[in-house]
Amino acid sequence: MRCRVYKRKVFILTLVVVACGLAFWNSGRQRKHEAFIQDPDAGRTGIEQQPVIRKVSNESQPAHRFEEDNVTAVYRTIVYQLNFDQTIKNVETISSRPVDDVVLVVQVHNRPDYLKLLIESLRHSRGIENVLLVFSHDYWSSEINKIIASVDFCQVLQIFFPFSIQLYPNEFPGNDPKDCPRDIDKKDALKLGCLNAQYPDSFGHYREAKFSQTKHHWWWKLHFVWEKVKVLKDYKGLMLFIEEDHYMSPDFYYVLKKMWSKKTEEGPDRKS
């Protein structure tokens, strides 16, 4: 009798252990299943979707990329506002600039050492107080802005190319991830399906943003100065276009005006 009772207890205990084991096993399967998510529209299309591993939000959108986008948006806003305001500096200290006198337009990238040398050469140029000095930038830099803030010998206007690589780092006119590699053959570019595959340049190369920007900036600068700068509306004087790595002679202002005077005296048909 005792043997039968003992066997019954062992059998019941075995059932309990098996039941607990099944419960833990099912619980484990459920947790594993919850580590994946299904496309909510998979059942609607009748197409079976592969499970996608759930990623932590920091992995799917890195914090540094978010910060970079915010900084870019701030720069775009600043550039737009400054191009709209067109504040001319040193008007209070240099108020007697002659009407339609020389306008000197400087295309600036990000070479502060060259810019310092250019400004120093202009500082020692005779007649520079009569010049409107326009700096056209394709790169926002506090260092460069400080250098230009040191100009106190003439009136100064800063304008900013609004389609620079700095303002569009991951899309045209900046570097788009889908851009064609520079040296890829046209037939390979067509197979790859990259942007502008149909149109390599005359040398068989594809667009490089860092070089295209210089050309785009140059043409934008011409149109903006001639058509959009409010203080130059109906301007009929001389414009001289240079770049930040130029160095001006002390007599450039007088030589330029002499050349123009001679040209005017001899008429528009005179070749010079």
Disulfide bonds with the S-S distance in Angstrom:
Cys180-Cys194 2.00
